[in-house]
Amino acid sequence: MAKIIAGMGTSHVPGVGAAMDNSKTDEAYWKPLFAGFEPLRAWHRDNVLDVNIIVYNDHATYYSLEA
């Protein structure tokens, strides 16, 4: 039987992914945010999971069929 051992969340600011992709995580503007992710990263290093279920809204691919 499966056992849920954690639930995590973060803001969904589209710029977060762009900052990572463009190597801006150490810039003064972004550094505090990414420093806040370190406890989660450490937890994941110490707790290797069999399955991750990720729910997100990909702002970059959203479109509307309405004109």
C-alpha positions as CSV (number, residue, x, y, z in Angstrom):
1,M,0.0,0.0,0.0
2,A,1.2,3.5,-0.8
3,K,2.1,6.0,1.9
4,I,2.1,9.7,1.4
5,I,5.1,11.1,3.2
6,A,5.2,14.7,2.2
7,G,3.4,17.6,0.5
8,M,5.2,20.6,-0.8
9,G,4.2,23.8,-2.5
10,T,5.7,26.9,-3.9
11,S,4.7,30.1,-5.8
12,H,4.1,29.6,-9.5
13,V,5.8,32.8,-10.7
14,P,6.7,32.1,-14.3
15,G,9.9,33.9,-13.9
16,V,11.3,31.3,-11.5
17,G,11.8,28.8,-14.4
18,A,13.3,31.6,-16.6
19,A,15.7,32.5,-13.8
20,M,16.9,28.9,-13.6
21,D,17.1,28.5,-17.3
22,N,19.2,31.7,-17.6
23,S,21.5,31.1,-14.7
24,K,20.2,34.0,-12.6
25,T,19.5,32.1,-9.4
26,D,22.6,33.8,-7.7
27,E,21.6,37.3,-8.7
28,A,20.6,39.6,-5.8
29,Y,16.9,39.7,-6.9
30,W,16.5,35.9,-7.1
31,K,19.0,34.7,-4.5
32,P,16.6,34.9,-1.4
33,L,13.9,32.9,-3.2
34,F,16.2,30.1,-4.3
35,A,17.8,30.0,-0.9
36,G,14.4,29.3,0.5
37,F,14.2,26.2,-1.7
38,E,17.3,24.7,-0.1
39,P,15.5,22.9,2.8
40,L,13.2,21.2,0.2
41,R,16.3,20.2,-1.9
42,A,18.0,18.8,1.2
43,W,14.8,16.8,2.2
44,H,14.7,15.3,-1.3
45,R,18.4,14.3,-1.1
46,D,17.7,12.5,2.2
47,N,14.4,11.0,1.1
48,V,14.6,9.3,-2.2
49,L,11.0,8.6,-3.3
50,D,9.6,5.9,-5.6
51,V,7.0,8.3,-7.1
52,N,6.5,12.0,-7.3
53,I,3.2,13.4,-8.3
54,I,3.6,17.0,-9.6
55,V,0.7,19.3,-10.3
56,Y,1.4,22.5,-12.0
57,N,0.0,25.1,-14.4
58,D,2.4,25.7,-17.3
59,H,1.8,29.3,-18.1
60,A,3.9,29.2,-21.2
61,T,1.6,26.7,-23.0
62,Y,-1.8,28.1,-22.0
63,Y,-4.0,29.1,-24.8
64,S,-7.6,29.8,-25.4
65,L,-9.8,28.5,-28.2
66,E,-12.0,31.5,-27.9
67,A,-11.3,34.3,-30.4
